[in-house]
Amino acid sequence: MTKTVGIGHQDFAQLVESNCFYIDKTRFIQEWWDNKDVVTLITRPRRFGKTLNISMLECFFSVAYKGRSDLFERFSVWKEERYRKLQGAWPVISLSFANVKSGNYENAVLRICQIITELYHKNAFLLQGDLLSDAEKEEYCSICMEMPEVVATMALRKMADYLSRYYGKKVIILLDEYDTPMQEAYVNGYWDRLTEFIRNLFNAAFKTNPFIERALMTGITRISKESIFSDLNHLMIVTTTSKLYADAFGFTEDEVFAALDEYGMGDRKQEVKLWYDGFTFGKCRDIYNPWSILNYLKERKIAAYWANTSSNALAGKLIREGSRNVKESFEHMLAGEHLIVPIEEQIVYSQLEENEYAVWSLFVASGYLKVVNYEEYDTDTDMAVPKYELALTNREVSVMFRGMVQGWFAGEASNYNDFVKALLLGDLDAMNEYMNRVTGAVFSYFDTGGRTSGKAEPERFYHGFVLGLIVELDNRYVITSNRESGFGRYDVMLEPRTDRSISGKPGGDAIIMEFKVYNSRRETSLEDTVKAAHAQIEEKGYEKLLLEKGISKERIRKYGFAFAGKEVLIG
């Protein structure tokens, strides 16, 4: 009989005791212990089992779980005697910053102080007897939410000291979602202030702490060393391209396919692969996000489970307010193309608004983009930066981003839908009416004036804007942009996928779009701009590709889009 698939389990002991479905990841315990790194930072996208693995480590090593062999005896870690002797043998400090989500600096620090205070309350037994001096007991009792920052930054180090004395052993420190406060600080504008506080806290807990045996931190991003890790020279950083622990977070394809067979869905493997595969950690390819797989096993239907579990506001903000190059690159990836860029995996949040490579770094760390291939550092060139070949991770992520684009126009949803209908019907008047309504409503908060070499190129923005309007048609059309055909590169082309009838014409029409921004030096009106767009379509022979595929000239519709600020004319 198959086990029940329980959703949302983050407590390892509770998961095992409830006898729910679980894919054995206890080999991670062996790997981490045998590597003997003092402080390890592992970054993985959200919902990839980081919290559950932290809980697993706590259950395995903590003296609080001494004698709980029942939690591990049926898993791989229990097969070797030397690991059994480690179970329940160490004092462990386990914390999570997952809920440190505050709109201002003061509340963020207050929440961290609250977490530390709860840790002290949990270990109040240390106040008994003569382990601590009277001064230390007084200091212990002063730990509270309102404690001074200088006291808070030393509190974890002091707790490690107290526990080490009590148990006669050094302490293991586990910190989950270390970077959540930093992401919130960036979004809400108090990055610099919180950076100093976190740096001092981490320095005391992980660098100048003689009572630490091992430490492990998890998060989504690798924040730059200069920000909060400047003093942690011994930090072992494991990112998505690192070989270490490659299959410890997320499900491998073998694990997913075995689960599908177990639950009687072996015939759905390719569908599941299309939607949820695509993550690569180190040399381990075909990693699936656990959240979507668990939900699929339970619900037995395809849906964007992982992409919809958390706010994607930062991703949307970075694209919507990004440079022309960011918008254009995102447009290409939505069309299924790959992006090759030199990036560094460490995230410099202060550069997100001005450095597009920092944006792609964040998207890779967050799981929105996958690394198809990359070139490592050239040891002969000190300044060399590895180049990454990136793509949208899978169908689920693509659907999420397409929904995000549509969400930008939510205030004009009916107009947006009507534009698509008018395009399919070839209703030029309706297309013009609806396009002008939408642009008037939404252009006010989009960046239409990206600059390169001192010259504004808003044409690229309009190009991406219209592409965003028609992304929902990808089930009916092959949508491509900026591809070569004839003697030039067309802006957008829609090639019918099937023989489906559109606009009453057998087989459906193909569509070519060319975008032009009104130029007062060459044109007297938007009508002239439209004519210039059509002239370019004809002169460059953009229809050549469609004709070669057997689509007749009569079935090819050509549109010129002329833009002047928020005013649009389509002809």
Protein Blocks (a to p, Z undefined) as FASTA:
>chain_A
ZZdddehiabfklmmmnopacddfklmmmmmmmnopabdcddddehiommmmmmmmmmmm
pmklgoilmlmmmpmklmpmklmmmgopaccddddfklmccfbfklmmmmmmmmmmmmmm
mmmmmmgcjlbafklmmmmmmgcfklcfklmmmmmmmmmmmmmmmnopacddddehkllm
mmmmmmnopmmmmmmmmmmmmmmmmmmmckbfbdcdddfbdcdfklmmmmmmmbccddfk
bmghklmgocdfklmmmmmmmnopammmmmmmmmmgoiaghjbghiacfklmmmmmmnop
acdfklmmpccklmmmmmmmmcfklmmmmmmmmnopacdddddfbdcfklmmmmmklmmm
mmmmnopaccfbdcdddfklmkbccddddddfblmlmmmmmmmmmmmmmmmmmmmmmmmm
mmmnopaklmmmmmmmmmmmmmmmccfkbceehiacfklmmmmmmmmmmmmmmmmpccde
hiaehjbccfbdcddfblcdeehighiaadddddddddfklpcbfklmmmmmmmmmmmno
mmmmmmmnopafklpccdddddehjbccdZZ
